[in-house]
């Protein structure tokens, strides 16, 4: 997610909606979390990282809300 070539983790807290980034480190562990947003996607019931689907060289995520609509980020 941050372009350094190491796998990162994006996580959303199910009750608050806060989204966090855990950066991958050179030791293979994850860094301390960094809050990306306070309340994102409270209506989403599925969020998945799918790689680079747009071809811009950056990882993308797809989310689906409770009505079945999908969104790309």
Backbone bond lengths (Angstrom), bond angles and torsions (degrees), N, CA, C in turn:
res aa  C-N    CA-C-N  psi(-1)  N-CA   C-N-CA  omega(-1)  CA-C   N-CA-C  phi
1 X - - - 1.451 - - 1.525 111.98 -
2 X 1.332 117.37 -31.42 1.462 118.31 -177.92 1.530 113.02 -100.12
3 X 1.334 117.24 2.21 1.458 120.84 173.08 1.513 116.24 83.05
4 X 1.339 118.89 9.30 1.461 119.60 -178.82 1.529 113.27 -90.20
5 X 1.329 117.55 2.37 1.451 121.47 178.14 1.517 114.59 86.57
6 X 1.310 117.61 -2.08 1.466 121.61 177.48 1.522 109.53 -102.35
7 X 1.328 117.07 143.08 1.469 119.03 178.53 1.527 111.12 -64.11
8 X 1.317 115.81 136.25 1.455 122.90 177.05 1.526 108.74 -118.04
9 X 1.306 115.97 165.90 1.457 121.69 179.66 1.508 109.34 -126.28
10 X 1.331 116.16 131.23 1.459 122.92 172.21 1.519 105.99 -108.47
11 X 1.335 117.11 131.72 1.463 120.82 -179.13 1.520 109.59 -135.08
12 X 1.322 115.58 142.91 1.466 121.88 177.75 1.514 108.64 -115.77
13 X 1.324 115.78 128.38 1.463 121.32 178.22 1.527 107.31 -73.05
14 X 1.319 117.21 124.00 1.464 120.98 -171.73 1.520 114.14 -66.33
15 X 1.314 119.02 -29.48 1.463 118.83 -177.98 1.523 113.88 -95.09
16 X 1.331 118.46 -28.89 1.466 119.96 -178.72 1.524 113.08 -99.15
17 X 1.322 117.53 -22.29 1.455 121.03 -176.53 1.516 113.66 81.67
18 X 1.332 117.89 -0.87 1.463 120.87 179.20 1.528 109.24 -66.29
19 X 1.336 115.85 140.93 1.460 121.78 179.11 1.519 108.46 -113.38
20 X 1.345 115.44 133.37 1.452 122.06 -176.11 1.527 110.75 -123.33
21 X 1.322 115.53 148.73 1.455 123.20 172.63 1.516 108.39 -109.71
22 X 1.333 115.62 128.71 1.460 122.91 171.71 1.528 105.73 -113.49
23 X 1.318 117.52 109.29 1.461 121.40 -177.92 1.525 110.16 -78.07
24 X 1.332 115.99 140.38 1.454 121.10 173.31 1.511 109.57 -73.07
25 X 1.322 116.40 143.57 1.465 120.74 -178.71 1.528 110.52 -111.64
26 X 1.316 116.09 171.54 1.470 121.02 180.00 1.528 112.21 -68.06
27 X 1.325 117.48 -16.91 1.463 121.11 178.69 1.529 112.52 -89.72
28 X 1.336 117.23 -2.02 1.458 121.04 -179.53 1.513 113.53 88.45
29 X 1.315 116.93 2.16 1.460 121.50 177.80 1.523 109.31 -98.14
30 X 1.321 116.28 176.42 1.454 121.53 177.22 1.518 110.09 -104.53
31 X 1.328 115.81 145.95 1.462 121.01 177.72 1.526 109.75 -75.62
32 X 1.317 115.74 173.54 1.458 120.57 172.19 1.530 108.15 -61.68
33 X 1.307 115.81 148.38 1.459 119.20 -176.83 1.517 112.45 -69.84
34 X 1.332 114.42 150.93 1.458 123.41 175.34 1.520 106.32 -124.39
35 X 1.328 117.09 125.09 1.466 120.12 -179.18 1.523 109.64 -72.91
36 X 1.326 116.63 126.52 1.456 121.88 178.30 1.520 111.53 -92.97
37 X 1.323 116.78 -36.79 1.460 121.27 178.74 1.526 108.67 -157.19
38 X 1.320 115.77 153.08 1.463 120.55 -175.24 1.521 113.33 -82.62
39 X 1.319 118.14 -36.75 1.465 120.05 -176.36 1.518 108.82 -147.23
40 X 1.310 115.96 93.69 1.462 120.75 -177.98 1.510 110.07 -120.04
41 X 1.301 115.65 125.82 1.446 120.58 169.40 1.506 116.50 66.55
42 X 1.325 117.11 45.18 1.459 118.07 179.67 1.524 111.91 -63.47
43 X 1.333 117.40 -19.33 1.474 120.18 178.44 1.527 112.18 -91.81
44 X 1.345 118.30 -3.64 1.465 120.54 -178.51 1.525 110.63 -78.58
45 X 1.320 115.65 135.45 1.463 119.22 176.18 1.524 111.65 -112.66
46 X 1.334 117.18 -0.44 1.458 121.19 175.77 1.527 109.04 -154.12
47 X 1.318 115.67 132.51 1.466 122.52 175.91 1.518 106.28 -138.92
48 X 1.347 116.30 131.79 1.463 119.73 -177.99 1.529 109.65 -142.42
49 X 1.316 115.50 141.88 1.457 121.65 171.68 1.511 108.14 -88.94
50 X 1.311 116.74 125.24 1.469 120.41 -172.24 1.518 113.69 -117.67
51 X 1.321 118.16 8.79 1.459 120.07 -175.71 1.510 110.30 90.21
52 X 1.303 117.03 -157.26 1.464 122.43 -177.37 1.527 109.53 -97.30
53 X 1.324 117.47 91.05 1.471 119.45 -179.43 1.517 112.94 -86.47
54 X 1.343 117.69 -15.48 1.460 120.12 -178.97 1.525 113.45 -94.02
55 X 1.327 116.96 -11.72 1.458 120.25 179.39 1.510 114.73 79.21
56 X 1.337 117.97 15.86 1.465 120.18 -179.57 1.519 113.76 -92.90
57 X 1.344 116.75 3.81 1.452 120.90 179.45 1.519 114.39 84.04
58 X 1.334 117.56 5.50 1.459 121.98 179.65 1.522 109.90 -120.15
59 X 1.323 115.74 146.44 1.461 120.62 178.94 1.527 110.51 -66.17
60 X 1.320 116.34 144.59 1.458 122.50 -179.48 1.522 109.83 -119.60
61 X 1.317 116.15 158.29 1.456 120.94 172.06 1.520 109.21 -126.69
62 X 1.306 115.16 149.65 1.461 123.18 177.01 1.516 107.23 -118.80
63 X 1.315 116.07 136.68 1.461 120.13 176.39 1.523 109.02 -126.31
64 X 1.326 115.15 153.83 1.457 121.54 176.71 1.522 107.49 -128.50
65 X 1.344 115.57 132.65 1.456 117.90 178.39 1.525 110.73 -92.62
66 X 1.298 116.21 176.76 1.457 120.97 -174.08 1.524 113.22 -66.83
67 X 1.347 117.79 -15.39 1.470 119.74 176.09 1.527 111.92 -89.75
68 X 1.354 117.25 -2.51 1.448 121.82 178.63 1.519 114.74 95.06
69 X 1.321 118.06 0.95 1.467 121.56 179.02 1.528 109.97 -78.74
70 X 1.322 116.06 135.19 1.468 121.91 179.41 1.524 109.64 -101.93
71 X 1.329 115.69 147.86 1.458 121.68 177.27 1.520 108.51 -135.39
72 X 1.305 115.29 147.75 1.464 122.51 179.06 1.522 108.31 -107.42
73 X 1.326 116.46 139.42 1.477 122.18 176.87 1.501 108.50 -129.04
